[in-house]
Amino acid sequence: MNDVAIVGAGPAGIAASIFLKRAGFDVQLYEKNQVGGLLLNAYSVENYPGFPHGIKGNELCKLFKLQLEKWSIYPIFKEIIKVTRGKNKFILKTTKDIKEFKAILIATGSKPKKLGIPGEEESIKRHIFYEIKDLIPIIKPESNCIIIGGGDMAFDYALNLTENNANVDLYFRSQRPKCLPLLENRAKKIATIKLHPFSIPLQIDELKNKTVIQFQIKENKNIIHSNNEQNDSNNTNIITSTSNYTLIAIGRLPNNDLISKDFIEENISGLYIAGDLRKGIYRQVGIAVGDGIYKAMCIEEYLKGNVLWKC
């Protein structure tokens, strides 16, 4: 039987893998998509120690991958479809095989929230995106992009897109965005980023290989730009905005599809949860790395027979 399965190769899973491999355990790191998780979306990481001038998220991911390779940890790119418990073991089922482990760490991170408005589902992967890492490889210079959301991630996406020579219209519901003031100030200094407060998305349509989104404006702030058309016929405060691509960044949800809430609350020895899946809104690289190492220490003690180790 294998020692440890770690599901999710984001910062938490990577940190835990390295710790346990150094401790002499057999570690198998599973990842569905790309190594790095949500960090791949980060335009600039400025609060992670060791990088006084900041570092782009994808560059930090490259360093993480180099460290995995140094310890001969090679992620297994398979989708995990089920995790169950047997007698003194955990059973991990992928799309291709079934394996047994003495302990398991779930570090599957978070998944994006959806708007839940008409036309959204039909446009996904053609014009609607939830992660900037999926858009950057295909975006063309001078593209018009809509971002919906007013938090750190939305503004981080906007700054990233302008480096790819995109024009960005950023829509959010409130009068002021909820992002860090420094991100708002940076965005305001860039002419190709336009901010649209009081904007509630109503519907998404496709027209001539573009997206057309209707917004209800809660208060008339007369914020109208060249790619927008205002419908004043019935004084309804509805505007439409047309773009090549749309990024939705309205928040994240725990990616806990593999395990039920009851499974988590049982506090089962040998089963651990780390990173954004456990920390909710506190999505920081440093928190995820620290939590991954902490849970790896718990696993180490568990595998040594110290089952009363508290985590």
N, C-alpha and C positions, 0 to 999 in steps of 0.2 A: 504494500500500500504506500502511496506517495505521502510526503509530509504535509505540504501546504499548497493550496490553490489560492491565487489572488485573482479576483475578477475585476478587471478595470486597470488600464495602464495610464491613468492620469498621475498627477504628482503624488497622491496618497499611495496608490498601488506601487508606483516606482520606488518610492522611499521605503516602503515596507519590504519589497522584494530584495533590495540591496541589503537592508539590515539583516534579514533572515538568511540570505545567502552567505554573508560574512560570518554569521553565527554557525554555519555548517549544515544548514537544512537544505533539503531538496525543495526547490521553489518552482512552481509552474505559474507563469503570469499570462493570463488570458485577456485578449482585447478584441472587441468586435470591429472597430474601425481603425483609428490611427493612434499611435502613441502620443500622449500629451493631454488628451481630453480637452476640457474647456480652455486650457492654456493656449491652445492653438489659435483661439480667437483674439487673444490679447494683442492690442497694438503696441503697448509699452507697459512693462512691469517695472514700476519705480520704487516699490516698497519691499522688495525681496533683498535681504542682506547679501552683500558681496558684489553688488552691481551699482556703484555710486552714481552712474550716469543712466541707469535704467537699462533694460534689455527687452527686445521684442519677444513676444510669446513664443513664436516659432523657433527663434534662436535659442531660447532657454530649453525648449523641447529637444533640440539637437544635442545640447550638452547632457541632458538627462539620458538620452539614448546612448551616448558615448559611455556614460558611466554604467549603464546596464551591460553594454558589450564588454567593458573591462572585467565585469564579474561573470561573464559568460551566461547572462540572462537574456534569452531570446524570446520575445513575446510570441505567444501562440495565437494566431489570428483566426479564431473560431467564435461563433456566436453561442453563448450559453443560453439554453432555453429552459433549464430547470435545475434547481438545487434542492435536494431532499436529504433527510437524515436517516441513517441506518444505525445499527448497534455499534457504538464506538467509532463511527465513521460518517463521512459526508459523501454524498453521491452527486457528482456533477455531470449533467447531461448536455452535450453540445449537439450541433446539427449533424455531427459525423460519428461521435463515439460517446462512451460512458466511462468515467474514471472515478476512483475512490481516493479520498484524502482523510488524513487524521484531523486536519483543521482547515478552515476556509476563511478568507477575508473578502468581504464584498465592498468594493470601492468603485461602484458604477456611476458615481457622480449625479448629475442632474440632466433634465431634458427641458427644452424650451416650452413656455406657455404659448398657446395659440389664441388668436383673437376671437374665434368662434363666430365669424360674420359670413354672410353669403359670398360665395365665390372664392373663399380662401383655399379650401381643399383642392379645387379644380386647378389652381395656379401653382401649387407647390411643385418645386423643382424646375419649373419653367421660368417663372418670374418672381416667385415668392421664396424667400430663404429665411432661415432662423439662425444660421451660423455663418459668420463672414468667411470662415475657412472654406466653405463650399462655393462662395461667390467669387472670391479673389482670382482663382485660376481661370475663370471664363470672362471676367469683366473686360470691357473694351474702353480705351481712353475716351474721355469726354462723354461717358454715359451719364444719364440722369438717374439718380437713385433716391428712393424714398426710404427713410428709416422711421419706424413707428416705435416710440418709447422715449422716456425722458430720464432714464437712469444712467449710471456709469457705463454700462455696456453699450447703450445706444450711442452715447457721445464718443466712446472709444471706437466704435464702428465708423462713425462719421469722420473722425480724424484719420483713420486708416484708409478709408475710401479716397480721401483727397490726395493721399500719396499716390494713388493710382489714377490721378487726374479725373476723378469723377465729380459731378455736381450733385450736391446732397440737399434734399429737403427733409428736415427732421421735425416730425409731428409728435406732440405730446398733449395730454389732457389738461394738465394744470397750468396755472399762470406762469410758474417758474419750474424749470426742470428739477428733478430730484438727484441729479448727479453732483459730484464734487464741484465746488465753485471753480477750481483751477481748470477742470475740463470744460465747463461752460465758457470761461474766459478765453481759453484757447480756441474754442469753436467760433466764438464771436469775432475773432481776429482773422478768420479765413473767409474770404469773400464768396467762395463756392459752397459754403454751408449756410443755409437759411433756416431759421428757427420759426416754428409755427405752434404757438401755445393754444390752449382751449380747443384742441382738435380731437374729435371722437370719430374713429373710423366706422363707417356704416356698411360699405359694400365694396367688393373687388370685382372688376370686370377685365376682360382682355380685349384689346383692339389693335389690330395690325402689329402683332408681335410686341405689344407693350401692355403694361398694367394701367388701369384707370381706377383710382380709388376715390370714393365719395367720403367726405368728412363733414360732420356737423360741427359748426363753430359755436361754442357755448356763449361767447361774447364777441361782438364785432370789433376786432382789432385791426381790420383793414390790412392784414398781412397777406398780400397777393403778389405772386412772382410770375415770371414769364411762362412757366410751364403749367400754371394753374388757370382754371376758368371758373368764374363765380356765377352762380345761378341766382339772379335777383328777381326772376319773373314773379315769384310768389312770396318774396321776402322770407325765404325759409332758412337763410344762413347755412346753405349747403354749398360746399365748393368741391370741385374735382381736381385731382392732381394726377398727371400722367408721367410715367417713368419707364425706363428699360428694366429696372430691377427694384424689388422691394425687400428690405430686411425688417423682420419683426423682432423687436427686443423689448418685450414687456415683462420679462421675469422668467424664472426657472422653477421647475418642480423636481422633487427627489425622483431619481430613476430607480425605483424600487420594485420593478416588475418581477424580478426573480424570486423575491421572498415576500410572504404575506406579513401583515402587521402583527398577527398572532405569533408568527415564527420569530419575529424580532423581540417581542415583549416577553417571550419565554426565558430570555437570557440564557440561552443554551451554551454550555461550555464547549469551546472549540469553534464557535461561530462568532465572527467579529465584523463590525461595520466601521468604515473610516471615510474621511474626506467629505465632499459636498453632500453625499447621500445622508450623512448624519448631521452635518453642521448647518444645513438649510441655507439661510440668507448670508451666512458668513463665508462667502466664497473668496478666499484668499489663498495664494500659492503657499505662503508660509504656514497657514493654519492646516492646510491639507497635508503638507509634508510632515509637520509635527505630529498630526493625528495618525498618519500612516506609520511613523516610527513608534509612537506610543502603542498602537495596536500590535505592531510586530513584536514589541517587548512582551506584551500579554501572551501572544502566541508562543513565543520562546518559553515562557514559564509554564504554559499549559502543556507543551510537548515534553517538558522535563518532568511533568507529573504534579506541578503545583497548581491544581485545579481551582484553588481558592483565590488565586491571583485576581484582584479586582480590576475591572475595566469599565 
